[in-house]
């Protein structure tokens, strides 16, 4: 089955700096890669996703890159703010033809210091 | 934005007791999932459900677990005889269909004593 590894497990940055979280996956059939933000006491919330036919996607301060050959994808957050502090999970999924299960990474606890 | 609703938010039970966790997925969604997260660990897939039957289940989802969609709105997870290691946050999730965004509920924190 799919195995997703995520690094680092904790990340501390100064407000305004950039943060990068990296994930690797094992199943070449995976074709959908979402990133979730989880705040304390809440469920994961999708913040950005990328499909295997795209190399990069950006949404304001958040971007995701995908290298299918190397089977890795990364989350980039620029101009970090204290409210970005949360646990971030990457996931990998075979999306077609069935809406299959997502396999999650271990999570990264991001702390943005004011 | 539409929400997946889960009840209760907290459930405390004695080992060996049955529990039912309830979820109301978003109304036009077709695929339903249960995930769990043991404190400080990753989110783990339990089961997916589509067209009134289980599509896929993980090794965690043994004979003690069952899911049901008893009516057009609720989606339940039953644990028949709870064990200490079942203590976790259980998340329900749903999507409209293939290629769509997965919505998670806020979870039910299950504590087995």
Interface residues (C-beta under 8 A of the other chain):
Chain A: X32 X34 X36 X41 X42 X43 X44 X45 X46 X49 X89 X91 X95 X96 X97 X98 X99 X100 X101 X102 X103 X104 X105 X106 X107
Chain B: X4 X31 X33 X41 X42 X43 X44 X45 X48 X50 X55 X56 X58 X91 X93 X95 X97 X98 X99 X100 X101 X102 X103 X104 X105 X106 X107
